Amino acid sequence: MADEELVKKMLRAVLQSTKSGLSLSRLQAEYKELTGEAIPHKQLGHATLDALLHSMPSVVRLDRGRSGEVMCYATGVNEIAHITKLMARQHTAKKTGRPQVVNCQMRVKPSVPLVLNGKPDKILYNCFISVCNGCKWEERTPTSLNENAPPPKPRTPHPSPYSPKLVQSRLREVLSKHSNGFWVSKLPQLYRELYKQDLPSEALKDLEQWTHICTVSSAVELLLYPAKDISQTTTPPRPGVPSTADGQSPSLQKSPSQTQKAPRTPPTSTSSPPASPTAVSADVKQKLGELLLKYSSGLWAHALPKLYQDTYKTKLPDYVLDNLPLLSDICTIDYPMPDNPKRAILYVKAAEDENCNREDLADMKAREEAGRRLSSQAVPPLLIPREEYPSVLVVEANSTNSVVLRYIGEGYSKAQEKLEDDMKDYYAQDNTKKPLVSPSSGQLTAVHAEEEEEILRAQVCEVMSDKVKVYYVDHGFSEIIIKSKLLELHEKFFRLPFQATKCKLAGLEPFSQEPAVLKKFDSMASGKILLAEILERDDIPLMVLYDTSQDDDVNINAACLKALQDKSLESPLQVNSAYMNVNVTSVCSDGTFCCQLPSRGLSKLNEILEKTETYFHSQVTSESLVSRPFCGKSCLARYKGKWSRVEITNLHGTRVLDILFVDLGVQASVEVIELREIPPPFLRDLISIPPQAVKCCLADLSVSVGSWTPDAVQWLRDTALHCNDCSLKIAKVEESKRLAHVYLFTSKNFHDPSRSLNRQLADSDLWKHQKDVFLTSTGTSSPSSNGGGKAPQITPPGSLALPPVLELPPVGQNMDIYVSVACHPGHFVLQPWQDMYKLVVLMGEMILYYNKTEEKPLKVEKNQVYAAKVENNWHRVLVKGVLTNGLVSVYELDYGKHELVSCTLLRPLIQEFCQLPFQGITAQLAGVKPRQWSEEASIVFRNHVEKKPLVAQLDSVQEAAHPWDRKVTVFLVDTSQEDRDIWVHDIMAEFADELTKAA
């Protein structure tokens, strides 16, 4: 059967994308485009799609349009009316104006590309229990695959005496050596190495309950952390694994065509180069420790020399990189590329600090005491949602360091709504309406709002003669009411945590009370439901807020920071004005370009950046390193040897990110170690200067997609980027896009249009695409076919040696895998789980390399291996076909997906990226008869295996000349259930029998 909740989420995602509704046919088409499959109404027990939709009034509303066609509209969740009413009360108490509530169903924030998505709460047991159980199977195989006989079931080992206290004490010791956390799957190995015993399997099941010792992250990287605070049961932040409000991974709402990325393994010491007897001085170790503390998610070893030199103005001893094990007492060393030891990743080992532990304990006691002062009855603390991207309702902000909000979702706003319904029922009886006779400051009470017949929890703030000021602890605002509205709060209404809480907005800390910032925040966020990215899970968590109700997501934090810009320092854009000494800084593939115009703002910017250069040369400290990057953050990076302002635009895991040089219009991908914080003495001035990159296009030349050839773009780059004496004249300005249409000159002759680059390009044959231009493949008369002859021999371009073939376990043995693509039981693609982090490392390296490489003409040939850019990431691909429209059909060799990309997005694959075997393995399901699988059966199979970690037992291997043609036959087992294993072939055989009987 199909997953009804998943279908609902998919439908919501499609319907929320348009406010004007969708026809039934269009809904079906967009659902299939999003998920890769039709809406499974039959599997959900409905004869027609119309009947299914009628059964989901909380998701979709059906109406008939003027033409008689049935239209589908998104239905708001039940809590929206409740929230709107409460927000209206708040606004009435504070100020006039109607509340604005948007995003009642949040669009899922795109995940960070280099992180695996899955069901966070399940993965702990999915493939890791099988590892700690040793994957012990009965030695018996089915006599025939066609008999549908089940393969051997996992054998449950005889339970050994299990002492939770002993395991807990040992776990504390393990965590003390890995204070930054480690992957759960490594726990059995670490336990065995330290104590010469196997970790009891029951302990893995109990981990999530031992919140006084450790925290099991809900992020799919599955790290285990030491518990900071015995009262803390929330998970620590892990970058880039967004989840939906109900705790499900957003991968459930992503299109199957979107590439899923693999997780990095945790820091583990593997085989390392022989250590030199030379010792590392205590001073060097201390400085390296400071650097590693800034990058708790790991630091590339090859980056150490430059980072050390920039930070401490002294050279790192040469022998350190050649003898990394000398640093083993301050860091853990991981070698994701065994053939290249210098490409190691170093992870800090934070020493235990008893003083810090005492401070944490003191803070905890202080919080508990503060909670007790509220009332004689204890109210449990509000826990931060486990997911990294919850929906929140913003109430108000008198400071961006103290934004009042509420979490939206099943355990929060819906639980609050239920509590208030229970309170309303309880106080509806006369004998329960006990007035609060002598209210005192700090006391909890129930407030009877007669005009709305609501009963709300509140805390008394101030007692007056006949009135009191109360703070609504679940809604985050205050109100002055008459004393007669106060009722005694029954103890059973103390069980739910107070729902109003606070957060800090990242990047706005120095300007937390600036009127311009608060005014902007109030207009953009107050009274709205937004998406919150949780960066740091403190008592007051650090967040980035997003409004995803529009076509483009709006970063609220970044928008508020821009409110501090001085408009008088913007570059002037006056029509018919001419400018000399223009500096063209970048040229895009569509012919648009960015330039800097002489202005007061540019002069001030250059002056401050020069002072910043001097400041960095004089400082010997690691304080300026960026330790917590996030989208929208403003900082500094080097461009052509000088520090320039940048904004972070995208994160690829924790070490690689995309940036925009805001004053140059140049995009780049860099490692986080290349960024610097803006020095505090210059922060306000640099933030006040608007971006100095002016976006332009050549007047009288089209900028439509596809109108510019690569040759034309390259000509403009060669001509304008290397000119030191450009001038331009503005013909018109599109204010909505802030795009200037200009005549560009490489001299000061702006009065002569015939000498403009516009005229030169228009008169050339470089600009417009000629008809019937297409790329051809070697040895074929047509790029779209192979002529039906003998298959061409595969040879890598040039001297490229293809990666070694991926090693598989012997037939009959087991392996932990992740299913990246599932079409049907006869065809799916799996990846070995153990080394998936190496693929993450590889892709990060490819992003850094290829995003710095200029586009060059490339002869694309069929059946050759290349690097291709797909959705902001670079993949190793096999070209399957070259089309006449400039598109290329490629097969992702590590993920098993087929994609269409522009030929301009292909690059030669270099030898450095051919060390890791291709990770995608084509497979078919064992234990079922080969057949033509129906669409219904394919959907069932996909729902059970796709984008999930499973255990695979290898049944047979069909070798081939090339690794992408090799195919395996495997049994798939879902071990996520605590009490039983789910054999996928049993499900498919049973489903096939049902279809046969129904027919």
N, C-alpha and C positions, 0 to 999 in steps of 0.2 A: 504493500500500500504506500501511496505517496504521503509525504509529511505535510499535513494540513497547515500547521503553523508556518512552515517554510513557504508554502504556496501563498499564504496570507501576506507574509512579509514581502514576497516578490510582487504581489499585486499592489500592495501599498506603495512600494518603491516606484512602480510604473505610473500609478494614478497620481502620486504626489508631484510627478514631473510636469504636470500640466493642470492649470486651473480651469480650463474650458471644457474638460471632459474628453473621453475617448469613445469612439464607437466600438461595438463588440469586436468587429473584425480588426480594428486598429489595436485594441487592447491585446487581442491574441497575438498579433504580429510583434508588438513591442515587448510583450512578455517573452516570446520566443527569442527575440533579439537579445534580451537581457540574460536569459537563462540557458539558451540553447535548446529548449524543448517547449512543446505546446502546454497549455494549461491542462493539467491532468484531471479533468472533471470526472471521467469514468472511474479512475482509480479511487477517487474520493466518494464514489457511490452515487453519482448524479448522471442521469442520462444525457443531459445537455449542459452546455456552458452557462446558459441562462439560469438553469436551476441551481447550479453551484453558486453563482453570484448572489442569487436571492437568499441563499442560506448564510451569507456573510454580511449582514447589515452593518456590522461594526467596521467593515473594511470598505465596502462599495455601496453606493446609492445608484439605483437604476432609474432612468427617466427616458421619456420618448421625445425626441426632437421634432422640429416642425416638419421634417421630411418623413416622419414616421419611424426613423431609425432609432434603435435603442442606444442610449448614451450612458456611459459609466462615469461616476464622479467619486472622488475620494471622500470617505466619511471621517470626520474628526474623531479622535479617541474620546471616550466617555468623560475623561477628566477635564477636557477643555472648558466645558460650560462651567464646571465647578471652579476652575482656576480663574476664569474670566470674572465670575461673580466676586470672588475673594479679592482679585486685583482691583475691581471697581470699588470695593469697600476701602481698600488701602488708599486709592487715589482720592476718594471722597474725604478720608481722614486727613490726607496730606495736602492735596491740591486739586484743582479742577482738571477736567480733561478725561477722555475715555482711555482705558488701557488698550494696548496693542499686543495681541498675542499671535505669534507666528510659529511656524515649524512644529506644529503639534505632532507630526510624524517626521522625525529627523532624517534627512538624507544621510546615508552612511558616509562618513569621512573616508576618502581613499586611504588604504593602508600604505604604510611605508613599503616600498617595493621589495626590499631584500629581507622580508620577514615572513615566515610561514604562517598561514592562517589556518585555524581549525577550531574545534570546540574546546575552549580552555579548560573547562571543568572535567572533561573526559580524558584528555590526553595523558594525564598522569598514569592512567591505567591502560591506555590503548596499546602502546608498544613497549612500555617500560616494565610492566609486570612480567611480561614474557621474558624480558632480559634477566630480571632478578630471579626468576624461577628456572633460569637456565634453558628455557625452551625445551623441556624434556618431553619427549613424545613416545608413545608406545611404538615398538618396532613392528609395524604391520602396515601394509599398503593394500589399497583396493585391487581386486583381481582384474577389474576392467574399468576404465573411465566411463564407459557407457552404462555400467550397472548402477550408477548414482550411489554407489556404496560410499559411506562417509570415510574420509581419510582418518588416520589415527587421531584421537583426541589428546589434548595435552594431559599429561599425567600429573596428578597432584602429589607432590612429594610428601612423605610422612612428616607431619608437623613436629618440629623440635620444641622443647620448652621455651616459651616466649615470656621474657621479662620486660615489660614496657619501661620500667624505671631504669634498668640497665641500658637498654637501647637509647633512651632519652639522654642519659648521662654521656654516653659515647657520642651521640649526635651533637651534643653541645661542644665536645672536644673537636669533632670534625669541622663544625661551623666556625670555631675559633681560628682555624687555619685557613678558612675561606670566607672571610667576612664580607666579600662582595657577592657571595652566592655561588652556586654551581648547579649544573644540570642534574635533575633528579636521577636520570639514568646512570650517572656516574656514582651515585651513592653506594650501590652494592659493591662496586669495585674498590672504592675508598675504604669502605667498612672492612672488606676482606683483607686489604693490604695492612690496615692498622691493627686489626684484632684477630686475624687468622681464623675468622669464622664467617659463615654466610649470614648476611642480613636476613632476619626472619621476614617472610613475605607479608605477614600481618602488619609489620611496621610501616610498609609503604602505604597501606590502606589507612593507617592512623595518622600519617604525617599532617594532613590538613586540620586534624583536631588538636595538634600540639602547638597551639598558637603562642604559648608561653615560651616556646623554644625556637620555633622557626616559622617562617611564612612561605607558603607555596604560592608562587606567582601564578596569576591567571593568564599571564601572557604565554604564548605558545612556546617560547623558548624554555619554559619550565625550569626556572631557576629556583633554588632553595636558598632562603635568606635567614640569617640569624634574626631572632625577634628582638627589636629595639626596646619594646615596651610590653609588659605582660598584659596590658589592656588593649593592645593593638591587634586586631584580627584582620585588618585590611591588607591587601597585597601592596608591595612596594612598586614604584613606577618602573615600567620597562618601556623604552622608546619604541614607538612605531607599531603597536599592536592594538589598533582601535577595536572596540567591541560595541555592540548595540546596547540599548538601554536594558534589555532583558537578559543580558549576560551571554548572548550568543555572539560568535565571531562574525564580523561583517563579511567574511568570505561566503557566508550563506546567502548574502544579498548581492554578490558580485557575479558578473557574467562568467560562465565557464570559459569564455574565450580569453579572459584576463589571466595573465601569467601569475601563478602563485610562486612565491619565493620561499626558500628554505631557511631554517633557523641556523644560527651559528652555535656550535657547541660551546660549552663553558670553558673557562680557562683550565687547561689540564697540562701537566708536564708530560711530554712525550720524549722519544729518543732525541738526544741533543748532541751537538758537537763536543769533542773532548775538551775539557776545561784546561785552561792554562794555569800554571801555579801562581801567576801574577795576581796580587790582591788588589781590589778596588778600594781606594781610600774612603774613609768615613765621610769626608766632605762631599765627594762625588756621589756616594750612595744617598746622602741626605738630599742633595739637589735632585737626583733622579727620582727619589721618593716623592718629592714635592710635585714634580711634573706628572708622575703617574697618578697621584691623588686627584689631579685636575681632569684626568681622563679615566674614570673608573670603569668605563666600558672597554678599555683596552687601548694600547698605543703601539703603532708599528715601530719595530726596532730600527728600521732604516731611517725613520724620521728623527731619531734621537739626536744625531750630531748637529743638524741645523737648529732644531728646537732648543737644544742645550746652549748653543752659541748665541742665538738671539736672546735668550732669557738671561743668561748669566755672564755674557760677554767674554767667555773663555771657551777654549776648545775641549771637547770631550775626548778623553784619552782613546787613542786608536784601538788599543787592544780590547776595549769593552765590547764592541760589536762582534769581534772574533771569538769572544769568550763569554757569551751571555750567561752561562750557568753560574758565573761569579756573582750574578745579581739574584740568585735564587732565594736568598734570605730576605729580599725586599719585594720580590715580585714572582709571579707564576709565569712560565714561558710556554707558549703554544706555537707549534710549527705547522701551520696549515699547508705549507708548501715544502714537503720534506727535501726536495731537490734544491731548495734555496733557503738555507738556514737564516740568512739575514732578513728574510721576509717573515720573521717571527712576530708574534703579538705578545706584548707584555701586559700583565694585569697586576695591579698593586695588591700587596698584602698589608692590609691595615692592621697595625698592632692593637692589641686590646688595651684600652685606656680605662682604668678603674675610675678615674675622676669623671670621665664622660658618662660611665655607667651610673655613677652617683648622681650626676646632673639629670640624666634621663629619669632616674627613680624619683628625684625631687620634683621634677616637672610633673610626673605622673601623679604624685601625691597632691601637688598643688591643684591639679585639675580635678582630682577626686574631691578635695575639700571644697573647691568652688561649686562643684555640683551639689554637695551636701548643703551648702548654704542656701541654695535655691528653695529647698523645702525639706521637711522631715522625711519625705519619701524619696528614695533613690530613683532617678530616671536614667536608663542606660544611655551611653554616649552614642551619637550618630556616627555610623561607620561610612567611610568613603566608598562609593560603589567600586566593585571589583573591576569592572570594565574601565578601560583607559579613556574612552570617549563617551561619557554619559550625557544625557540631555538635562539641561538645568533651566529653571525659571529664575530670571534675574529680578530681584525685588527693588533694590536701590543701592546707591553707593555714595557715601560722603567722602570716601577715599578709595582709590584703586587698590590699596592694601587691605581693604576691609569691605569687600563687595558682598552684600546680603543676597543669598540665593537659596533655592530649593532644588533638590534632585527630583527628576521626573522618572517614574517607572514603577514596576510591580511592588518592590519593597519599600517605596518611598511615598510618592504622591497618592498612589492607589491605596496603600496601607493607611495613609492619613485620611483619605476620603472615607474609608471604612470605619476608622475610629470615630470620626465626627458623625457618621450615621448612627453608630452605636451610642454615642453620647446623646444624640438627639432623641433616640428611643428611650434611653435610660431616664433622662430628665423630663420626659413627657409625662411621667407619673408624678402626682402631687407630693407623694411621701418622699420622693428623692430630691425635690427642689429645696435643699437646705441652704438658706442664704449665708454668705460669709459675713459674720457679724462684725468682727474686728480685724479688717484686713491690715496687714503690715508689709512693709517694703521687702521684696524678695519672695513673697509667698506665692505659691501656685494656686490658680483658681480656674473655675469654669465661667465663661462669660456668655450670658444669654443675649443674643442679638435679636430682639423681638421682631424688628421689621423684616428680617430675613429668616426667622425661625431657625437660626443657626446656634449651635453651642460650640464654642471654641476654647481651647486651652490658652491660658495667658499667665503672665507673671506680673504681680503688682510692682510698679516702679516708684510711684509717688502717691501718698495719701493726702487728700485735701479735705476741706470741711464736709462737702457733700458729694464730692467726685473723687475719682482715682484715675491715675494714668497707668495704663496697662500695656504690656508688650506681648503681642501674640507670638508665642514661642514656635509655632508651626508655620507662620506666614511672614515673620520678619518685619513687622511694622508696629508702631505704637498708636494709641488712641486714648483720648480722655472721655470717660463714660461716668454715668451716675452709679453710686454704690449699690443700688438695688439690683443691678444686672449681674452682680458677683454671686456665684454659687460655690459651695464646697466641691472640690474636685475629688471624686471617688478614687480610691487607690488603684482600681483596675485600669484606670486611664493614665497611669504612670508608666506603663510597660513599653509604650512606643517612644523611641527617642524623639527629642524635639527636631522638627523637620527644617526649621530655618537655620542656616549655617552661613559660613563666610568663606571667601577665597581671596587670594591675591592675584593680580593680573601681571603676568610676566612681561618684563621689558619696560614697565611703567613705574617701577619702584621709586626712582628719583623724582618723579613728577606726580606722585600719588594724590596730591591735593591741589594741583593746578586747575584753576577755574575752567580754562579752555578744554582741558582733558576731561574733566567731570561733565561739562556741558555736552561734549561730543558723545561721551559714554551714555549719558542719560537719553539722548535722542536716538541712539542706535541700539541700546540694549535693555533699558528699563522696561519691565512688563513684558518681555519677550522670552520665548523658549529658544534657547540656543544650544549649540554643540560645544561641549567643554573638553579640551584636551588637558589631561592632568599630567603636569610635568614633575611635580614633587608632592608627596603625600604627607605633609606635615599636619599639625593641628589646624592651621589655616593653609589649605593646599594651594600650590602655585598652579595657575591655569592660563591657557590661551582660549579665548572664546571665539566661536565662528557663527555667523549668520548664514545658513545654507538655504534660505528660502528663495533666493534669486537664482538666476542661471549660473552666476559665478559666486563661489563662496567668498564671504567677506571676513577677513581677519579683523576682529573688533580691536584687539590690542594695537595692531599696527595702525589702524585708522585713527585711534585716539592719539597715538604718538604724532601722527601727521598734523593733528590740530595745533601743534606748537610751531608749525612752519610759518615764517614771515613771508607773506605773499609779495611784499615789496621787493624781495630778493629773487623772485622768479625771473627766468630768462624772458626778455621782451619779445613778443610776437605781434608785430604791427604790420598789417598788409601794406604792400608797396615800399616797405623799408628795406634798405640794403645794409649788409653787414660784412665787414672785412675781418681778417684774422680769425676766420672760422676754422675750427678743428673738427674734422670728421672722425668719429671714434669707432663706429661699427657699421657694417652693412649686412642686412638680413637677406635671406634667400628670396623674399618677395619683392626686393628692390627698395624697401624702406631703409632708412639709415638714421643714425643718431649723430648729433654734432653738438659742440659747445659754442655758444655765442658770447662775445664779450659782454660782461654785465657786472653790476656791483656784487651780486651774489657769487659769481664765479671768482671774482677777486678776493672776496672774503673767505671763500672756501679754500682757495689755494694758500692763503696766508695761514689759516688755522692748521691745514694739513702739514705745512712746513714746520710749525711749532710742534705738531704731534710727532714728526720724525725726530726732532731734537729730544723730545720727552722720552721716546722709546730708547734712544741711544744712551740716555743718562740713567735709566732705570735698570736695576739688577734685581728683578723679582718675577715671580710666576703669576702675580695677581692679574695681569692683563690677559692671560689665556682664557679662552672661551670654554668653560666646562659644561655648560648646559645649552646647547643650540636648540632653537625651535623656529618654526616657520614664522616669518615676519620680523625676526630679530634684526636690529640694526647693529652693525659692528664694522670692523676694518679688515681688509685683506690687501695683499700687495698686487699691484698691476704695473708691469714694466719697471719694477724696482722701487716703486713708491707706494705708500699706504693710501688706499682709496676707500670711500664709503661703500658698503655693500649691504644688501638685504638677503637673508636666507629665504630661498623660495621652495626648497624641497629637501627632504632627508632620505638618504639611502642607508638605512641601518643607523649605526651610531658613530661611524667614522668618516663616511663620505656624504657630502651634501652638495646641492646646487645653490649658486648665489647669483645675484644680479649686481653689477657695479652700477649703482643708481645714477652716477654722474657721467657715465660713459655709454650706458645702454648695452654693455657687454655681459653675456651670460657665461658662466663657467662652472665646472665641477671641481671641488677641492676637498682635501682632508680637513677635518675640524682643527687640526693643529696649525693650519695656516691662517686661522682667524685670530683677531685680537679684539678685546673690549675697547670701546672708545674711552680714552682716559678721562676721569672725572673733571679735570680742569677745563676740558674742551667739549664736554658732553652737550651742555645747553646750546652753545653756539653752533655746533655741527648739526644738532637736531633741528635748529630753527631755520637752516638753509634748505630750501626746496631742492629736489634733484635738478642737476644742471644739464642733463642729457635732453636735448630737444629732438623729438621724433619728427622726421621729415620724409617726404616723397618727392620725386621729380615731377614738376607740373607738366601737364599735357601727356604724361605717360601713364598707362594703366598699371594699377597695383593689384589687379585681380589675381586670384590663385592660379598658378600655372602659366601666367603670361611672361614671366621672366625665365629665361633659360639659364642654366649654370654658367655658360660662357659670358652672358650679359652681366650676371652678378659678379663674376670674377673680374671682368673688365672694370666695373665700377669700383670694386675693392682696390685693384691695382692703381687706378687713376686717382681716387680720392683719399684713400687711407694714408698714402705716402706723400701727400702734398702738404707743404708747410705754409702755403699762402692761399688758402681757399677763400672764396667770398660767395655770398648768395643774396638773392632777392626774393622776398616772400610774396607769392601770388595770392594765396588765400589760406585761411586757417579753419580747420574743422574743430570747433571748441569742444564738442562732445568727446572726441578722441584725442584732443590736444595734438592734432597732426597738422603740420605746416606743409603746404604745397609750395615748393621753391624752385627757382632756377639756380643751379649750382655751377660755379666757375672755379677753375684751378689757378686763377690769377685775379687781379683787381679789376678786370674788364667787365664788371657786372652790368654796364650800360649797353653791352652789345649781345643781344640774345643769341645771335648766330654762333657765338663762341662758347655757349653754355654746354655742359655735359648732356643736358636734355636733348639738344639738337644733334650733337654728335652721336648719341645712342639711337635716336629715332632714325637717323639716316643710315645706320649700320644694319648689317644682317644678323646681328647677335641677339636682338631683343625678342622678337616674336618666334614662337615655335612654328616650324614649317609643317605642312600637312604630311601625314603618313610617315612621320619619323618614329622609328622604334629601334630598340636594341636587338641584336641578333646573338644567337648562341653559336659557338664554334661547331662546325660540322653539321649544321642543320639548316634547311632552307627556310624554315619558319620558326620563330622563337616560341610559338605556342604548342608545338608538337615535336615528337621525336621521330616522325616518319615511319613508325612501325617497324623499323629495322632493329639491328642488334643494339642492345643497351650500351651506351658509351662507357669507356673505362674511366673509373674514378681516379683522378690524380689531383692532389692538392696543388694550388697555384704555387709556382716557383719551387723553392726547396723546402716547403713546409712539410714537416713530418706530423702525421696525425697522432692524436693521443693514444696511449695504450688501451687495449680492450679492457672494459670493466670486469674485474674478477667476481665470479659468483660462487656461492657455497656449493658443495657437492649435492647431487640429486638426492632428495629425501631430507635434506637439512633445511633449517629455517633462517629467515632473515627479517629484520624489521624494515618496513618499507613505507613509503608515502605514495598514494595514488594521485598523480597530478592531472591525468586525463582519463575519463571513462566514457567510451562510446556505447559499448555493450559487452556482454561476457566474452565475446570473441575478439575484442580489441580494446585494450586499455594500456596506459603507460604508467609504470611505477618507477620510483627512485629509491635507491638504498638509503636508509635513514642515517646510518652510522657516520658517513662522511658528508652529509648535506651541508654542513657549515663551510666546508672547503669550497663549495659552489658559491656560497654567499661571499666569501673572501675573493674568489675569482671575479665575480661580477662587479664587486666594488672596484677592483683593479681595472677592469675593462672600462668602467664609467670614467675613472680618472684619466685613463690613456686616450680613449677615443673622443671624449668631449673636449680634449685639448688639441686634437688633431684636425687640421683644416680639411674641409671637403675637397677632394681632388677627383678628376674624372677617372672612372673605374670601369673596365670592361668586364661586365658581369656575365658569367658563363654558367650554364645549367650543369647540375651534378657536381658543383664545387662547394667547398666549405668557406664561409665568410663570417664576419661579425656584422650583426644587423641591429639597428636601434628599433626597439618595439616598446612603446609606452614608457619613454624616458629611461629605459634600461637597455644595455647592450647584451645580446645573446649570441652564442655560437650556433650558426644555422647552416643547413644544407639547401642550396637553391634547387627548387623543384621545377621551376618554369619561369620564363621571362616573357611578359606580356607586351603587346604593342603599345600600350598606353603609358609605359614607363614604370609600371608596377611589377614587382617580383614576388612570386610565390615561394615562401621559405618554410622549412621545417625546423623547429627549435630542438636541437639535439640533446639538450639537457632537460627539457620539460615535455616534449612530445606534442607540441601544438603546431598547427599550421597557421601561418599568417600571411597577409598581403602587405608589403611595404614598398615604399618608393625606392627606386634604384639608387637615389641619392643618399639613402640611409644605410648603405652597405659599405663596409671597409674590409681591407685584407685582414685576415686573422693571423696575428703574429705568433711566433713559436713559443713565446713566454706563456701564452694562454692555451697551450696544447699539452700541458703537463698532466692536467686532471682528465681522466677518462670521461667521455660523454655520459651523463648521468641518467638519461632517459632510456628505459628498457621497455620495448614493446612486449605485451603479454596477452595471454588468453587464460580463461578460467578452467581449471581442471575439475573433473567430477561431474561434468554436464555434457550431454551430447551436442556436437556441433550442429547448428541450425541457423535459419534466417530469423534473427531475433526481432520480435515486434517492437513497435515504439513503446508500448506499455511496459514490456519486459526491460527494455533498455533504460527507461526512467527509473524503474525499481532498482535495477543494478546500480545506476549512477547515484541514486540517493543513499545507497548503503556503502559505497566505497570512495566516491570521488572526493578529493581534497581531504582525505582522512589517513591517519597513520594506522597501519594494520600489521599483522604478522603474515608472512607468506611462506608456504612450504613449497620448495622447488620440486616440480614433478618431472619436467623434461626441458631440455635446451635444444633449440634448432639453430645451429651455428650458421654463419653466412660470411661472405667475403668482407663485408663492411659492418661496423658495429651497429649502425642504424637499421640494418636488415635482420639482425639477430632477433629471435623471438623465444620467449620462455612460456611454459605452461605451469601455472601455480595454483595451489589452493590458497584462498584468502580467509583469514580468521580475524574477526573483530573481538578483541579481548578487553573491551572497555567495561563490560559488566563485571561486577565483583563476584557473582555467583556462577556465571556460566560463560562459555565461549560461543560466539555466533559464527557458524560456518556459512559463508556466502553461497557456496554451491548448493547447499541444502535449500536455502531460500529460493534460489533461481529454479531449481528442479521442481519445487512445490508450486511455484508460480506458473511455470510452464505447463504442469499437469492441470492446473485450474483453468488455464486458457484453452487447453485441449478439450476438457470436459464441457466448457461453456460453448465451444464451437460445435 
